[in-house]
Amino acid sequence: MLPIVALGEAITWEQRASRLIHLACEGLIQEFDREKAEEYIDWLLLELNSEIMIRPIQASIGFSIMDNSKESNTVMQLNMGEGKSAVIVPAVAAALANTNKLVRAIVLKPLSTQMFHILVQRLGGLCDRRVYFLPFWQNIDLSKDRIEMIRTFYDECMKAGAIILVLLEHVLSFKLLAIEKTIQEQNEISEPLTACQEWLSKNTRDILDKSDEILHTKYQLIYTMGRKQTLEEGRDRWILMQELLDLIQEKAIEFSTQHPMALEVGPAKGIKYHSIRVIDASIGDRMLQDIASDIYMINKDKVPSVSSRLKLLSPSTRELALRFISVKGISIDEQNALFGVCGNLKPQLLVLRGLIADGILLFLLHNKQYRVNYGLDRKRSSLAVPYRAKDQPAVRAEFSHPEVVLVLTYLTYYYSGLQSEDLKICFDLLGKTDNPNLTYEDWIKRYPTICPSFSKLGGINLSDREQVEKKVFPLFQYNKSVIDFFLSEFIFPRQAKIFPQKLSTNTWDLAEGKDHNTTGFSGTNDNKYLLPTSIRQSDLPQQVHTNSLVLRNILLDDNNTVLKAHRDNASLGANEIIARIAELAPKIRVLLDVGTQILELDNRQIAKAWLEIDQSSEIQGAVFFGEGNQLLVMRRDGRTEPFVSSALSKQLDRVLVFLDEAHTRGVDLRLPIGTRAAVTLGPNLAKDKFVQGNSHSIVFLASPDIYAHIQKSAQKQLSEPINTSDVLLWTMLESCRQIRHGFPTWADQGLQYLTRKTGWERFRRDGRKGQLKETAVETEARPLLDMYGISDQAQRFSRELIPFDGFEAISQRLDQFGISSSRSISVQEEQEREVDQELEVEVSIERPQPANPRKHFLHPEVVSLARSGIFDKNSDAFSLAYDQYEGTSARYLLECKAWTPELYATVDFKGTVELEPSSNIDDYLRPVRWILSTRDRPNLILLSPYEANQLVPMVRKSRACSLHYYAPRVAKSMPTFEFLDFCPIPAPSEAFPYSRPSPKARIVLNTFAGQLFFQDKGYYLEFCNYLGIYYGELGCSAERTIDGWIGQKLSQYLSLQQEDATCKFSKNPLPLLAKIVNMRRKGQGFSLTHLGGVLNTRVLEENDF
């Protein structure tokens, strides 16, 4: 043995003797064995540097990880508290980083800061190993030279034996960016990036800490592609949602009174929206069925945007609509029959079906908790985003399902209220609405009484800062009507959009086969069935008993205490929970909020409150995680310091410890043996989160609803107490449920990976980028009918694949668990949807480049018309105005020939920006401002402002044409311009009198321009006759559509006024009207206008004008 090695061993033995003397005094001697120090010098140096000795079990796991003879990627299990992160990761990383491979330690973000400190502390001293943290995102500014610098850096790290600490998203982002740049044909970046990625595949050796979490199916990285699109029927979706949430609150209060242990409805002051959480899913389902029945009842009108239209239908059709929104098993024939009558209500019915029949609402109210699973991150979005833990928004994650985003965003603002800046925006927008006073009256309807000065909009002076901050803001902060207005008029029109395509990667990419194996370990192996097929669970024989050992430890008598934390059968608040813990004996020193029950306070406030309640002299501070996942210590005097530099870090017998849910795994604190901890129980708590820790005792705290839920799982009466075995049974059942519901996403991600991998390999072989794009680019925007409608399951949820490597393994595992039994993997509809609701994805948004404006052009034919008044409708300078909507998302609703052919538009009017042929021009429609009319025939020609400006001198001299200013009437107080008599050029005279457009021409013009208010009731009746709308008694067996449209045949049968008033439309034009206004208004509301009344089947009376 070399002398230096002998000296090192002697020092470790001296350190060991010192520790053994201390342990002997405590009666806690453990035997340690030695491994051969000469074989792994780095291990000896690590022991010297850290004053530890590597245990035999740690050495066995380390040797297994480093075993190069293994031909596949593996993960293994080691009991909690055995030093996986503190000892094994540094030891293995140092041994593997032998200048022949680049070692990467891949960790979870909440644990990244602590792991970095551990690696630096263990390896930065005597081991003399450098530790790097190299993040990577899509928005990094890359060039060929910079990519080469990264590649050189990796090579230098490998040769120096350095270790790189990375997050899962960094690894996936690097790989995805190479694919993206290749598809975009940015060869200068894609080629070196691909070469660097291939170098990494050949030279990296990855170690996964907490592998069960890192390889979880919820992790998926997405790069969006293309231009953002407005959500299909966006405004109808979010208006329906806010109406439905009113009804949900009403029903939740009613059902919680009848079933107090099944639904939790939080207290709310004044008009604030109550927090709602479903505990018992069966009761929650009954509540949703009751909600569906209320929508169906025509005398209740609980959801006006749907109920007001259903009342025009026959009882049998209404019954079919009820079945469609509340029953999963409905046939495609029934769907087609319903849509044949309710075509204009199809979007709302599909959304309701998704929310109720498909269980989206139940899933959200049962599984998602505000501030724990979702909330706001105002730094990057005004929509609800996923949270990784209490008050910890995911850095880049977004919910992928539109209805999930909308519902959770509404609930987030209802619970948190509006900020002062939000309310200022509300009042600014209110002044620009169609009818501000009427909207304000709708806001204050929610108050039983209100200050007289605020009973009218004019009583609010926004310039008076004191009044706004002390009176106006507190009054409207939690007003649901104001919040709905803010979201529907400001947030959703701007942010509730979707990209057409995406690129994605997932944990299958991380676990793919490479030249050097990927190895991971975790304290549990519950998710081994959801691992990618390219990595397998391979536990050491001496670790097979780990699960049984953990369960045995928990079932010890010292842990058999489950307390029902309540006050008069109501859940306790944060301070009450802490006070309850402080009363317990033996003393509680550690609080693990695994169930996320302490929501009112943040971690710092909890530590402070606990120190104030526990005044015992032996307690000198409290340990907790602060912002940025940094472990902190708060002293008695309130001072806070980093744990690593605090003297109390070596005196954990003198501190209290609080760990929130995000940090109850993977945190290594050397707590004194026998420390007693309190563990909170919460909804959806699986066993792997529950069985953390070793050599200590615990007591469980359960709120009344969770306590009742555990009793139900254990088949006990409400009067019977529960014990630890009941809690274990409850968590095991939840684990089984989560695993089974994870299979659809697991299979889909596996198929995505295999398809993408095959496409990439073919591209590298053949160089065909078109084929790579076909396999790698996925559809992101899904039509409502695909999401919620009934169609061929094989088309919608199956993926027919060529039998490439890996397919059979997926199919066999699904067969094993009864998910699929065929080569065409088809998951159950409700499972697919539930997973889709839950899926959170890491999204890197590729912002579209600004659209380039088209150059203006004055066509010679337009000049000729202005001079001569001779209009050639066959000229390529003109086309029917309504043809413009062929370039929008409303093209499938358009029936151009049915509109009176008197309204034309020039080429320059229609052309606004340069777009790809397949792009929609919804966001680029030119407003109607200038109209050219000829005096000998009733044609109206829409001009661009450029054309109007150029033609003014010619028209002034012309006796055959007139130029008119026009604007659609979008506010009730606004004058009408539809008669085209506002300052025409030239001015009318006796020699050249002016004739007003016909009623039909005005209807066609106003509809095209998006006019919202009618001149009088006479115009309203003309409008209804022209479009074929009739609300009276039919007097025959025929049935009108849901919005009052009767069609051509029924219109002729009823002989409306005159024969020429008979409806010319063969399909319902009202959906087109709604779409036109939505495009023209950019998503702003118009339900309180005359046109809004027509579209919502409200009969207008004389006093409405």
Helices and strands as residue ranges (DSSP letters): H 3-26, H 41-50, H 56-66, E 73-77, I 84-88, H 89-96, E 102-107, H 109-123, E 131-133, H 144-160, E 163-167, H 168-183, H 187-203, E 204-209, H 211-214, E 220-225, E 229-230, H 234-258, E 263-265, E 276-278, H 281-296, H 304-310, H 315-326, H 332-341, G 343-345, H 346-352, I 353-357, H 360-367, E 374-377, E 381-389, E 392-393, E 397-399, H 402-416, H 420-430, H 436-444, G 452-454, G 457-459, H 465-467, I 468-472, H 473-476, H 480-486, I 487-491, H 492-495, E 497-498, E 501-506, H 507-510, E 518-522, G 528-530, E 535-537, G 541-543, H 546-554, G 557-559, E 562-564, E 566-567, E 570-571, H 574-583, E 590-592, H 603-613, E 621-625, G 627-629, E 631-635, E 640-642, G 643-645, G 647-650, G 652-654, E 655-659, G 661-663, E 676-681, H 687-690, E 697-702, H 704-713, H 724-766, H 769-776, E 778-779, H 784-788, H 793-797, E 798-799, H 807-816, E 825-826, H 829-838, E 840-844, E 852-853, H 860-868, E 878-880, G 881-887, G 891-893, G 896-898, E 903-906, H 907-910, E 913-914, G 922-924, E 930-934, E 940-943, H 945-957, E 961-965, H 999-1009, H 1017-1027, H 1047-1054, G 1059-1061, H 1070-1081, H 1090-1095, G 1102-1104
